[in-house]
Amino acid sequence: MKSLYLLLAAAGAVLPYRHFIPFLRSNGLDFKEFAAELFANNISSFFATDFLICCLVFFVFLVRESRKLQMQHWWLYIVATLTIGLSFALPLFLFFRQKACERAKTSSLF
């Protein structure tokens, strides 16, 4: 399962940028235009709102799980979400969470 998480993280980093890079080429870092296009119609607004709520849920889950499993550098996943995207940060977190769970399980055996 861990290797699947890494594969999904790689896809989550590459595939969304295939759509974002053309925007950057034509508009640069124009946040006003980005928001205008993001909420251009009901369907894009639906997906944008859904995505933002998913990010919030991920952040809550991330903090709780990181504390429970004593994972360090949990804030890097928030940075990854804000800079690369949730489709990268979530499977990356799940990869390292799985490793932390395996470590905890192994240490509880001794």
PDB file as gemmi writes it, atoms N, CA and C in Angstrom:
CRYST1    1.000    1.000    1.000  90.00  90.00  90.00 P 1                      
ATOM      1  N   MET A   1       0.825  -1.196   0.000  1.00  0.00           N  
ATOM      2  CA  MET A   1       0.000   0.000   0.000  1.00  0.00           C  
ATOM      3  C   MET A   1       0.872   1.264   0.000  1.00  0.00           C  
ATOM      4  N   LYS A   2       2.022   1.175   0.687  1.00  0.00           N  
ATOM      5  CA  LYS A   2       2.895   2.347   0.753  1.00  0.00           C  
ATOM      6  C   LYS A   2       3.371   2.780  -0.628  1.00  0.00           C  
ATOM      7  N   SER A   3       3.724   1.815  -1.467  1.00  0.00           N  
ATOM      8  CA  SER A   3       4.201   2.186  -2.806  1.00  0.00           C  
ATOM      9  C   SER A   3       3.086   2.809  -3.631  1.00  0.00           C  
ATOM     10  N   LEU A   4       1.860   2.372  -3.411  1.00  0.00           N  
ATOM     11  CA  LEU A   4       0.721   2.992  -4.103  1.00  0.00           C  
ATOM     12  C   LEU A   4       0.568   4.452  -3.670  1.00  0.00           C  
ATOM     13  N   TYR A   5       0.747   4.723  -2.389  1.00  0.00           N  
ATOM     14  CA  TYR A   5       0.677   6.104  -1.903  1.00  0.00           C  
ATOM     15  C   TYR A   5       1.730   6.979  -2.579  1.00  0.00           C  
ATOM     16  N   LEU A   6       2.940   6.453  -2.714  1.00  0.00           N  
ATOM     17  CA  LEU A   6       3.997   7.232  -3.368  1.00  0.00           C  
ATOM     18  C   LEU A   6       3.687   7.461  -4.847  1.00  0.00           C  
ATOM     19  N   LEU A   7       3.151   6.457  -5.508  1.00  0.00           N  
ATOM     20  CA  LEU A   7       2.762   6.604  -6.916  1.00  0.00           C  
ATOM     21  C   LEU A   7       1.666   7.663  -7.063  1.00  0.00           C  
ATOM     22  N   LEU A   8       0.692   7.615  -6.167  1.00  0.00           N  
ATOM     23  CA  LEU A   8      -0.395   8.606  -6.202  1.00  0.00           C  
ATOM     24  C   LEU A   8       0.119  10.013  -5.877  1.00  0.00           C  
ATOM     25  N   ALA A   9       1.078  10.114  -4.979  1.00  0.00           N  
ATOM     26  CA  ALA A   9       1.666  11.425  -4.669  1.00  0.00           C  
ATOM     27  C   ALA A   9       2.370  11.990  -5.891  1.00  0.00           C  
ATOM     28  N   ALA A  10       3.098  11.143  -6.607  1.00  0.00           N  
ATOM     29  CA  ALA A  10       3.782  11.596  -7.825  1.00  0.00           C  
ATOM     30  C   ALA A  10       2.765  12.050  -8.870  1.00  0.00           C  
ATOM     31  N   ALA A  11       1.731  11.269  -9.062  1.00  0.00           N  
ATOM     32  CA  ALA A  11       0.677  11.662 -10.012  1.00  0.00           C  
ATOM     33  C   ALA A  11      -0.004  12.951  -9.556  1.00  0.00           C  
ATOM     34  N   GLY A  12      -0.204  13.083  -8.254  1.00  0.00           N  
ATOM     35  CA  GLY A  12      -0.840  14.275  -7.703  1.00  0.00           C  
ATOM     36  C   GLY A  12       0.010  15.519  -7.831  1.00  0.00           C  
ATOM     37  N   ALA A  13       1.303  15.341  -7.960  1.00  0.00           N  
ATOM     38  CA  ALA A  13       2.194  16.491  -8.166  1.00  0.00           C  
ATOM     39  C   ALA A  13       2.272  16.869  -9.635  1.00  0.00           C  
ATOM     40  N   VAL A  14       2.258  15.877 -10.516  1.00  0.00           N  
ATOM     41  CA  VAL A  14       2.486  16.122 -11.942  1.00  0.00           C  
ATOM     42  C   VAL A  14       1.203  16.481 -12.693  1.00  0.00           C  
ATOM     43  N   LEU A  15       0.171  15.687 -12.545  1.00  0.00           N  
ATOM     44  CA  LEU A  15      -1.020  15.848 -13.386  1.00  0.00           C  
ATOM     45  C   LEU A  15      -1.748  17.186 -13.218  1.00  0.00           C  
ATOM     46  N   PRO A  16      -1.970  17.674 -11.998  1.00  0.00           N  
ATOM     47  CA  PRO A  16      -2.650  18.967 -11.889  1.00  0.00           C  
ATOM     48  C   PRO A  16      -1.853  20.123 -12.509  1.00  0.00           C  
ATOM     49  N   TYR A  17      -0.540  20.026 -12.439  1.00  0.00           N  
ATOM     50  CA  TYR A  17       0.281  21.109 -12.988  1.00  0.00           C  
ATOM     51  C   TYR A  17       0.233  21.167 -14.511  1.00  0.00           C  
ATOM     52  N   ARG A  18      -0.209  20.082 -15.148  1.00  0.00           N  
ATOM     53  CA  ARG A  18      -0.398  20.111 -16.603  1.00  0.00           C  
ATOM     54  C   ARG A  18      -1.464  21.148 -16.974  1.00  0.00           C  
ATOM     55  N   HIS A  19      -2.340  21.464 -16.041  1.00  0.00           N  
ATOM     56  CA  HIS A  19      -3.379  22.474 -16.277  1.00  0.00           C  
ATOM     57  C   HIS A  19      -2.980  23.839 -15.710  1.00  0.00           C  
ATOM     58  N   PHE A  20      -2.179  23.816 -14.659  1.00  0.00           N  
ATOM     59  CA  PHE A  20      -1.812  25.066 -14.002  1.00  0.00           C  
ATOM     60  C   PHE A  20      -0.694  25.808 -14.729  1.00  0.00           C  
ATOM     61  N   ILE A  21       0.249  25.089 -15.274  1.00  0.00           N  
ATOM     62  CA  ILE A  21       1.379  25.733 -15.962  1.00  0.00           C  
ATOM     63  C   ILE A  21       0.921  26.589 -17.144  1.00  0.00           C  
ATOM     64  N   PRO A  22      -0.006  26.128 -17.990  1.00  0.00           N  
ATOM     65  CA  PRO A  22      -0.484  27.020 -19.054  1.00  0.00           C  
ATOM     66  C   PRO A  22      -1.119  28.308 -18.518  1.00  0.00           C  
ATOM     67  N   PHE A  23      -1.818  28.209 -17.392  1.00  0.00           N  
ATOM     68  CA  PHE A  23      -2.373  29.404 -16.762  1.00  0.00           C  
ATOM     69  C   PHE A  23      -1.253  30.350 -16.351  1.00  0.00           C  
ATOM     70  N   LEU A  24      -0.221  29.807 -15.713  1.00  0.00           N  
ATOM     71  CA  LEU A  24       0.917  30.625 -15.289  1.00  0.00           C  
ATOM     72  C   LEU A  24       1.612  31.288 -16.473  1.00  0.00           C  
ATOM     73  N   ARG A  25       1.739  30.553 -17.567  1.00  0.00           N  
ATOM     74  CA  ARG A  25       2.391  31.112 -18.755  1.00  0.00           C  
ATOM     75  C   ARG A  25       1.613  32.293 -19.325  1.00  0.00           C  
ATOM     76  N   SER A  26       0.314  32.188 -19.304  1.00  0.00           N  
ATOM     77  CA  SER A  26      -0.478  33.268 -19.903  1.00  0.00           C  
ATOM     78  C   SER A  26      -0.831  34.377 -18.923  1.00  0.00           C  
ATOM     79  N   ASN A  27      -0.887  34.079 -17.609  1.00  0.00           N  
ATOM     80  CA  ASN A  27      -1.326  35.078 -16.627  1.00  0.00           C  
ATOM     81  C   ASN A  27      -0.308  35.402 -15.549  1.00  0.00           C  
ATOM     82  N   GLY A  28       0.728  34.604 -15.413  1.00  0.00           N  
ATOM     83  CA  GLY A  28       1.647  34.792 -14.300  1.00  0.00           C  
ATOM     84  C   GLY A  28       0.944  34.452 -12.990  1.00  0.00           C  
ATOM     85  N   LEU A  29       1.439  34.995 -11.908  1.00  0.00           N  
ATOM     86  CA  LEU A  29       0.815  34.758 -10.599  1.00  0.00           C  
ATOM     87  C   LEU A  29      -0.250  35.817 -10.325  1.00  0.00           C  
ATOM     88  N   ASP A  30      -1.220  35.865 -11.175  1.00  0.00           N  
ATOM     89  CA  ASP A  30      -2.333  36.814 -11.046  1.00  0.00           C  
ATOM     90  C   ASP A  30      -3.424  36.168 -10.195  1.00  0.00           C  
ATOM     91  N   PHE A  31      -3.397  36.444  -8.887  1.00  0.00           N  
ATOM     92  CA  PHE A  31      -4.323  35.800  -7.961  1.00  0.00           C  
ATOM     93  C   PHE A  31      -5.767  36.229  -8.214  1.00  0.00           C  
ATOM     94  N   LYS A  32      -5.951  37.451  -8.661  1.00  0.00           N  
ATOM     95  CA  LYS A  32      -7.308  37.925  -8.967  1.00  0.00           C  
ATOM     96  C   LYS A  32      -7.889  37.125 -10.133  1.00  0.00           C  
ATOM     97  N   GLU A  33      -7.099  36.928 -11.181  1.00  0.00           N  
ATOM     98  CA  GLU A  33      -7.549  36.139 -12.330  1.00  0.00           C  
ATOM     99  C   GLU A  33      -7.734  34.670 -11.944  1.00  0.00           C  
ATOM    100  N   PHE A  34      -6.840  34.167 -11.101  1.00  0.00           N  
ATOM    101  CA  PHE A  34      -6.950  32.787 -10.635  1.00  0.00           C  
ATOM    102  C   PHE A  34      -8.287  32.580  -9.927  1.00  0.00           C  
ATOM    103  N   ALA A  35      -8.628  33.469  -8.997  1.00  0.00           N  
ATOM    104  CA  ALA A  35      -9.896  33.355  -8.266  1.00  0.00           C  
ATOM    105  C   ALA A  35     -11.084  33.521  -9.205  1.00  0.00           C  
ATOM    106  N   ALA A  36     -10.972  34.441 -10.161  1.00  0.00           N  
ATOM    107  CA  ALA A  36     -12.063  34.651 -11.113  1.00  0.00           C  
ATOM    108  C   ALA A  36     -12.317  33.384 -11.927  1.00  0.00           C  
ATOM    109  N   GLU A  37     -11.252  32.729 -12.377  1.00  0.00           N  
ATOM    110  CA  GLU A  37     -11.421  31.506 -13.156  1.00  0.00           C  
ATOM    111  C   GLU A  37     -11.845  30.334 -12.278  1.00  0.00           C  
ATOM    112  N   LEU A  38     -11.360  30.307 -11.057  1.00  0.00           N  
ATOM    113  CA  LEU A  38     -11.709  29.232 -10.135  1.00  0.00           C  
ATOM    114  C   LEU A  38     -13.200  29.220  -9.827  1.00  0.00           C  
ATOM    115  N   PHE A  39     -13.781  30.407  -9.698  1.00  0.00           N  
ATOM    116  CA  PHE A  39     -15.210  30.525  -9.391  1.00  0.00           C  
ATOM    117  C   PHE A  39     -15.986  31.101 -10.576  1.00  0.00           C  
ATOM    118  N   ALA A  40     -15.600  30.711 -11.783  1.00  0.00           N  
ATOM    119  CA  ALA A  40     -16.185  31.271 -13.010  1.00  0.00           C  
ATOM    120  C   ALA A  40     -17.629  30.845 -13.233  1.00  0.00           C  
ATOM    121  N   ASN A  41     -17.991  29.670 -12.770  1.00  0.00           N  
ATOM    122  CA  ASN A  41     -19.372  29.201 -12.964  1.00  0.00           C  
ATOM    123  C   ASN A  41     -19.742  28.262 -11.816  1.00  0.00           C  
ATOM    124  N   ASN A  42     -20.963  27.770 -11.845  1.00  0.00           N  
ATOM    125  CA  ASN A  42     -21.444  26.931 -10.740  1.00  0.00           C  
ATOM    126  C   ASN A  42     -20.650  25.633 -10.593  1.00  0.00           C  
ATOM    127  N   ILE A  43     -20.271  25.030 -11.699  1.00  0.00           N  
ATOM    128  CA  ILE A  43     -19.539  23.764 -11.628  1.00  0.00           C  
ATOM    129  C   ILE A  43     -18.132  23.973 -11.071  1.00  0.00           C  
ATOM    130  N   SER A  44     -17.420  24.965 -11.560  1.00  0.00           N  
ATOM    131  CA  SER A  44     -16.074  25.205 -11.031  1.00  0.00           C  
ATOM    132  C   SER A  44     -16.158  25.666  -9.569  1.00  0.00           C  
ATOM    133  N   SER A  45     -17.181  26.431  -9.219  1.00  0.00           N  
ATOM    134  CA  SER A  45     -17.376  26.845  -7.820  1.00  0.00           C  
ATOM    135  C   SER A  45     -17.661  25.642  -6.931  1.00  0.00           C  
ATOM    136  N   PHE A  46     -18.444  24.701  -7.454  1.00  0.00           N  
ATOM    137  CA  PHE A  46     -18.724  23.465  -6.720  1.00  0.00           C  
ATOM    138  C   PHE A  46     -17.425  22.730  -6.397  1.00  0.00           C  
ATOM    139  N   PHE A  47     -16.581  22.526  -7.422  1.00  0.00           N  
ATOM    140  CA  PHE A  47     -15.325  21.806  -7.218  1.00  0.00           C  
ATOM    141  C   PHE A  47     -14.364  22.590  -6.321  1.00  0.00           C  
ATOM    142  N   ALA A  48     -14.309  23.886  -6.483  1.00  0.00           N  
ATOM    143  CA  ALA A  48     -13.417  24.702  -5.651  1.00  0.00           C  
ATOM    144  C   ALA A  48     -13.838  24.644  -4.187  1.00  0.00           C  
ATOM    145  N   THR A  49     -15.132  24.768  -3.934  1.00  0.00           N  
ATOM    146  CA  THR A  49     -15.633  24.717  -2.564  1.00  0.00           C  
ATOM    147  C   THR A  49     -15.409  23.338  -1.956  1.00  0.00           C  
ATOM    148  N   ASP A  50     -15.678  22.305  -2.722  1.00  0.00           N  
ATOM    149  CA  ASP A  50     -15.455  20.939  -2.268  1.00  0.00           C  
ATOM    150  C   ASP A  50     -13.978  20.732  -1.926  1.00  0.00           C  
ATOM    151  N   PHE A  51     -13.101  21.199  -2.786  1.00  0.00           N  
ATOM    152  CA  PHE A  51     -11.661  21.080  -2.571  1.00  0.00           C  
ATOM    153  C   PHE A  51     -11.223  21.808  -1.300  1.00  0.00           C  
ATOM    154  N   LEU A  52     -11.712  23.036  -1.105  1.00  0.00           N  
ATOM    155  CA  LEU A  52     -11.315  23.812   0.074  1.00  0.00           C  
ATOM    156  C   LEU A  52     -11.772  23.146   1.367  1.00  0.00           C  
ATOM    157  N   ILE A  53     -12.964  22.561   1.344  1.00  0.00           N  
ATOM    158  CA  ILE A  53     -13.451  21.841   2.520  1.00  0.00           C  
ATOM    159  C   ILE A  53     -12.602  20.591   2.751  1.00  0.00           C  
ATOM    160  N   CYS A  54     -12.243  19.890   1.681  1.00  0.00           N  
ATOM    161  CA  CYS A  54     -11.378  18.707   1.809  1.00  0.00           C  
ATOM    162  C   CYS A  54     -10.017  19.082   2.402  1.00  0.00           C  
ATOM    163  N   CYS A  55      -9.484  20.212   1.995  1.00  0.00           N  
ATOM    164  CA  CYS A  55      -8.212  20.683   2.563  1.00  0.00           C  
ATOM    165  C   CYS A  55      -8.346  20.920   4.056  1.00  0.00           C  
ATOM    166  N   LEU A  56      -9.420  21.558   4.464  1.00  0.00           N  
ATOM    167  CA  LEU A  56      -9.648  21.811   5.888  1.00  0.00           C  
ATOM    168  C   LEU A  56      -9.760  20.498   6.663  1.00  0.00           C  
ATOM    169  N   VAL A  57     -10.512  19.551   6.133  1.00  0.00           N  
ATOM    170  CA  VAL A  57     -10.653  18.244   6.787  1.00  0.00           C  
ATOM    171  C   VAL A  57      -9.297  17.552   6.875  1.00  0.00           C  
ATOM    172  N   PHE A  58      -8.524  17.625   5.806  1.00  0.00           N  
ATOM    173  CA  PHE A  58      -7.187  17.021   5.812  1.00  0.00           C  
ATOM    174  C   PHE A  58      -6.312  17.648   6.883  1.00  0.00           C  
ATOM    175  N   PHE A  59      -6.343  18.966   7.019  1.00  0.00           N  
ATOM    176  CA  PHE A  59      -5.513  19.639   8.017  1.00  0.00           C  
ATOM    177  C   PHE A  59      -5.887  19.187   9.429  1.00  0.00           C  
ATOM    178  N   VAL A  60      -7.171  19.052   9.704  1.00  0.00           N  
ATOM    179  CA  VAL A  60      -7.619  18.591  11.030  1.00  0.00           C  
ATOM    180  C   VAL A  60      -7.145  17.156  11.266  1.00  0.00           C  
ATOM    181  N   PHE A  61      -7.357  16.289  10.268  1.00  0.00           N  
ATOM    182  CA  PHE A  61      -6.924  14.896  10.360  1.00  0.00           C  
ATOM    183  C   PHE A  61      -5.409  14.803  10.527  1.00  0.00           C  
ATOM    184  N   LEU A  62      -4.701  15.601   9.754  1.00  0.00           N  
ATOM    185  CA  LEU A  62      -3.242  15.621   9.775  1.00  0.00           C  
ATOM    186  C   LEU A  62      -2.706  15.957  11.162  1.00  0.00           C  
ATOM    187  N   VAL A  63      -3.221  16.999  11.758  1.00  0.00           N  
ATOM    188  CA  VAL A  63      -2.740  17.416  13.081  1.00  0.00           C  
ATOM    189  C   VAL A  63      -3.054  16.345  14.120  1.00  0.00           C  
ATOM    190  N   ARG A  64      -4.260  15.824  14.078  1.00  0.00           N  
ATOM    191  CA  ARG A  64      -4.662  14.813  15.060  1.00  0.00           C  
ATOM    192  C   ARG A  64      -3.821  13.533  14.928  1.00  0.00           C  
ATOM    193  N   GLU A  65      -3.688  13.035  13.711  1.00  0.00           N  
ATOM    194  CA  GLU A  65      -2.918  11.807  13.490  1.00  0.00           C  
ATOM    195  C   GLU A  65      -1.435  11.999  13.791  1.00  0.00           C  
ATOM    196  N   SER A  66      -0.907  13.151  13.424  1.00  0.00           N  
ATOM    197  CA  SER A  66       0.512  13.425  13.680  1.00  0.00           C  
ATOM    198  C   SER A  66       0.812  13.427  15.167  1.00  0.00           C  
ATOM    199  N   ARG A  67      -0.084  14.002  15.935  1.00  0.00           N  
ATOM    200  CA  ARG A  67       0.107  14.000  17.396  1.00  0.00           C  
ATOM    201  C   ARG A  67      -0.019  12.595  17.963  1.00  0.00           C  
ATOM    202  N   LYS A  68      -1.042  11.877  17.497  1.00  0.00           N  
ATOM    203  CA  LYS A  68      -1.295  10.528  18.004  1.00  0.00           C  
ATOM    204  C   LYS A  68      -0.123   9.599  17.704  1.00  0.00           C  
ATOM    205  N   LEU A  69       0.440   9.713  16.503  1.00  0.00           N  
ATOM    206  CA  LEU A  69       1.532   8.833  16.090  1.00  0.00           C  
ATOM    207  C   LEU A  69       2.907   9.448  16.317  1.00  0.00           C  
ATOM    208  N   GLN A  70       2.934  10.619  16.940  1.00  0.00           N  
ATOM    209  CA  GLN A  70       4.171  11.333  17.231  1.00  0.00           C  
ATOM    210  C   GLN A  70       5.011  11.551  15.968  1.00  0.00           C  
ATOM    211  N   MET A  71       4.338  11.971  14.908  1.00  0.00           N  
ATOM    212  CA  MET A  71       5.012  12.266  13.646  1.00  0.00           C  
ATOM    213  C   MET A  71       5.540  13.696  13.709  1.00  0.00           C  
ATOM    214  N   GLN A  72       6.795  13.857  13.354  1.00  0.00           N  
ATOM    215  CA  GLN A  72       7.386  15.186  13.360  1.00  0.00           C  
ATOM    216  C   GLN A  72       7.220  15.830  11.989  1.00  0.00           C  
ATOM    217  N   HIS A  73       7.411  17.115  11.946  1.00  0.00           N  
ATOM    218  CA  HIS A  73       7.362  17.894  10.699  1.00  0.00           C  
ATOM    219  C   HIS A  73       5.997  17.813  10.017  1.00  0.00           C  
ATOM    220  N   TRP A  74       4.929  17.717  10.798  1.00  0.00           N  
ATOM    221  CA  TRP A  74       3.583  17.618  10.247  1.00  0.00           C  
ATOM    222  C   TRP A  74       3.213  18.843   9.419  1.00  0.00           C  
ATOM    223  N   TRP A  75       3.805  19.972   9.737  1.00  0.00           N  
ATOM    224  CA  TRP A  75       3.482  21.213   9.048  1.00  0.00           C  
ATOM    225  C   TRP A  75       3.940  21.191   7.592  1.00  0.00           C  
ATOM    226  N   LEU A  76       4.897  20.311   7.254  1.00  0.00           N  
ATOM    227  CA  LEU A  76       5.350  20.217   5.865  1.00  0.00           C  
ATOM    228  C   LEU A  76       4.225  19.784   4.924  1.00  0.00           C  
ATOM    229  N   TYR A  77       3.282  19.005   5.429  1.00  0.00           N  
ATOM    230  CA  TYR A  77       2.167  18.566   4.598  1.00  0.00           C  
ATOM    231  C   TYR A  77       1.200  19.721   4.323  1.00  0.00           C  
ATOM    232  N   ILE A  78       1.097  20.652   5.253  1.00  0.00           N  
ATOM    233  CA  ILE A  78       0.296  21.847   5.010  1.00  0.00           C  
ATOM    234  C   ILE A  78       0.969  22.706   3.948  1.00  0.00           C  
ATOM    235  N   VAL A  79       2.281  22.868   4.076  1.00  0.00           N  
ATOM    236  CA  VAL A  79       3.033  23.622   3.058  1.00  0.00           C  
ATOM    237  C   VAL A  79       2.899  22.941   1.695  1.00  0.00           C  
ATOM    238  N   ALA A  80       3.012  21.614   1.670  1.00  0.00           N  
ATOM    239  CA  ALA A  80       2.870  20.880   0.408  1.00  0.00           C  
ATOM    240  C   ALA A  80       1.477  21.072  -0.193  1.00  0.00           C  
ATOM    241  N   THR A  81       0.465  21.097   0.647  1.00  0.00           N  
ATOM    242  CA  THR A  81      -0.901  21.312   0.155  1.00  0.00           C  
ATOM    243  C   THR A  81      -1.032  22.693  -0.457  1.00  0.00           C  
ATOM    244  N   LEU A  82      -0.472  23.693   0.211  1.00  0.00           N  
ATOM    245  CA  LEU A  82      -0.623  25.074  -0.252  1.00  0.00           C  
ATOM    246  C   LEU A  82       0.259  25.400  -1.453  1.00  0.00           C  
ATOM    247  N   THR A  83       1.331  24.657  -1.658  1.00  0.00           N  
ATOM    248  CA  THR A  83       2.240  24.964  -2.763  1.00  0.00           C  
ATOM    249  C   THR A  83       2.108  24.005  -3.944  1.00  0.00           C  
ATOM    250  N   ILE A  84       1.878  22.733  -3.668  1.00  0.00           N  
ATOM    251  CA  ILE A  84       1.778  21.745  -4.737  1.00  0.00           C  
ATOM    252  C   ILE A  84       0.331  21.304  -4.907  1.00  0.00           C  
ATOM    253  N   GLY A  85      -0.306  20.898  -3.826  1.00  0.00           N  
ATOM    254  CA  GLY A  85      -1.709  20.530  -3.898  1.00  0.00           C  
ATOM    255  C   GLY A  85      -2.060  19.387  -2.977  1.00  0.00           C  
ATOM    256  N   LEU A  86      -3.334  19.282  -2.704  1.00  0.00           N  
ATOM    257  CA  LEU A  86      -3.853  18.221  -1.846  1.00  0.00           C  
ATOM    258  C   LEU A  86      -3.615  16.851  -2.472  1.00  0.00           C  
ATOM    259  N   SER A  87      -3.697  16.767  -3.792  1.00  0.00           N  
ATOM    260  CA  SER A  87      -3.513  15.478  -4.471  1.00  0.00           C  
ATOM    261  C   SER A  87      -2.090  14.952  -4.322  1.00  0.00           C  
ATOM    262  N   PHE A  88      -1.163  15.800  -3.944  1.00  0.00           N  
ATOM    263  CA  PHE A  88       0.211  15.384  -3.624  1.00  0.00           C  
ATOM    264  C   PHE A  88       0.364  15.170  -2.119  1.00  0.00           C  
ATOM    265  N   ALA A  89      -0.073  16.141  -1.335  1.00  0.00           N  
ATOM    266  CA  ALA A  89       0.172  16.132   0.108  1.00  0.00           C  
ATOM    267  C   ALA A  89      -0.545  14.999   0.829  1.00  0.00           C  
ATOM    268  N   LEU A  90      -1.780  14.711   0.452  1.00  0.00           N  
ATOM    269  CA  LEU A  90      -2.535  13.662   1.149  1.00  0.00           C  
ATOM    270  C   LEU A  90      -1.909  12.277   0.970  1.00  0.00           C  
ATOM    271  N   PRO A  91      -1.632  11.815  -0.252  1.00  0.00           N  
ATOM    272  CA  PRO A  91      -1.000  10.491  -0.336  1.00  0.00           C  
ATOM    273  C   PRO A  91       0.409  10.460   0.262  1.00  0.00           C  
ATOM    274  N   LEU A  92       1.128  11.580   0.191  1.00  0.00           N  
ATOM    275  CA  LEU A  92       2.447  11.631   0.829  1.00  0.00           C  
ATOM    276  C   LEU A  92       2.315  11.468   2.336  1.00  0.00           C  
ATOM    277  N   PHE A  93       1.363  12.177   2.931  1.00  0.00           N  
ATOM    278  CA  PHE A  93       1.106  12.032   4.365  1.00  0.00           C  
ATOM    279  C   PHE A  93       0.708  10.595   4.695  1.00  0.00           C  
ATOM    280  N   LEU A  94      -0.175  10.009   3.880  1.00  0.00           N  
ATOM    281  CA  LEU A  94      -0.620   8.640   4.145  1.00  0.00           C  
ATOM    282  C   LEU A  94       0.543   7.645   4.067  1.00  0.00           C  
ATOM    283  N   PHE A  95       1.498   7.896   3.170  1.00  0.00           N  
ATOM    284  CA  PHE A  95       2.699   7.063   3.089  1.00  0.00           C  
ATOM    285  C   PHE A  95       3.470   7.117   4.409  1.00  0.00           C  
ATOM    286  N   PHE A  96       3.744   8.328   4.887  1.00  0.00           N  
ATOM    287  CA  PHE A  96       4.519   8.462   6.120  1.00  0.00           C  
ATOM    288  C   PHE A  96       3.708   8.073   7.352  1.00  0.00           C  
ATOM    289  N   ARG A  97       2.408   8.232   7.299  1.00  0.00           N  
ATOM    290  CA  ARG A  97       1.541   7.775   8.386  1.00  0.00           C  
ATOM    291  C   ARG A  97       1.603   6.253   8.481  1.00  0.00           C  
ATOM    292  N   GLN A  98       1.567   5.578   7.343  1.00  0.00           N  
ATOM    293  CA  GLN A  98       1.655   4.117   7.320  1.00  0.00           C  
ATOM    294  C   GLN A  98       2.981   3.653   7.922  1.00  0.00           C  
ATOM    295  N   LYS A  99       4.049   4.350   7.571  1.00  0.00           N  
ATOM    296  CA  LYS A  99       5.356   4.011   8.152  1.00  0.00           C  
ATOM    297  C   LYS A  99       5.341   4.204   9.667  1.00  0.00           C  
ATOM    298  N   ALA A 100       4.725   5.294  10.128  1.00  0.00           N  
ATOM    299  CA  ALA A 100       4.645   5.559  11.568  1.00  0.00           C  
ATOM    300  C   ALA A 100       3.799   4.498  12.272  1.00  0.00           C  
ATOM    301  N   CYS A 101       2.724   4.064  11.638  1.00  0.00           N  
ATOM    302  CA  CYS A 101       1.891   3.005  12.220  1.00  0.00           C  
ATOM    303  C   CYS A 101       2.669   1.699  12.326  1.00  0.00           C  
ATOM    304  N   GLU A 102       3.431   1.388  11.294  1.00  0.00           N  
ATOM    305  CA  GLU A 102       4.236   0.172  11.322  1.00  0.00           C  
ATOM    306  C   GLU A 102       5.311   0.248  12.411  1.00  0.00           C  
ATOM    307  N   ARG A 103       5.923   1.429  12.566  1.00  0.00           N  
ATOM    308  CA  ARG A 103       6.915   1.607  13.638  1.00  0.00           C  
ATOM    309  C   ARG A 103       6.276   1.427  15.004  1.00  0.00           C  
ATOM    310  N   ALA A 104       5.106   2.016  15.186  1.00  0.00           N  
ATOM    311  CA  ALA A 104       4.414   1.914  16.469  1.00  0.00           C  
ATOM    312  C   ALA A 104       4.028   0.475  16.762  1.00  0.00           C  
ATOM    313  N   LYS A 105       3.598  -0.233  15.743  1.00  0.00           N  
ATOM    314  CA  LYS A 105       3.204  -1.635  15.923  1.00  0.00           C  
ATOM    315  C   LYS A 105       4.426  -2.484  16.278  1.00  0.00           C  
ATOM    316  N   THR A 106       5.546  -2.232  15.604  1.00  0.00           N  
ATOM    317  CA  THR A 106       6.780  -2.982  15.863  1.00  0.00           C  
ATOM    318  C   THR A 106       7.297  -2.693  17.273  1.00  0.00           C  
ATOM    319  N   SER A 107       7.281  -1.444  17.685  1.00  0.00           N  
ATOM    320  CA  SER A 107       7.800  -1.101  19.018  1.00  0.00           C  
ATOM    321  C   SER A 107       6.893  -1.607  20.132  1.00  0.00           C  
ATOM    322  N   SER A 108       5.614  -1.801  19.849  1.00  0.00           N  
ATOM    323  CA  SER A 108       4.715  -2.305  20.880  1.00  0.00           C  
ATOM    324  C   SER A 108       4.888  -3.812  21.085  1.00  0.00           C  
ATOM    325  N   LEU A 109       5.533  -4.473  20.121  1.00  0.00           N  
ATOM    326  CA  LEU A 109       5.775  -5.905  20.247  1.00  0.00           C  
ATOM    327  C   LEU A 109       6.918  -6.209  21.217  1.00  0.00           C  
ATOM    328  N   PHE A 110       7.788  -5.242  21.445  1.00  0.00           N  
ATOM    329  CA  PHE A 110       8.954  -5.475  22.291  1.00  0.00           C  
ATOM    330  C   PHE A 110       8.747  -4.971  23.676  1.00  0.00           C  
TER     331      PHE A 110                                                      
END                                                                             
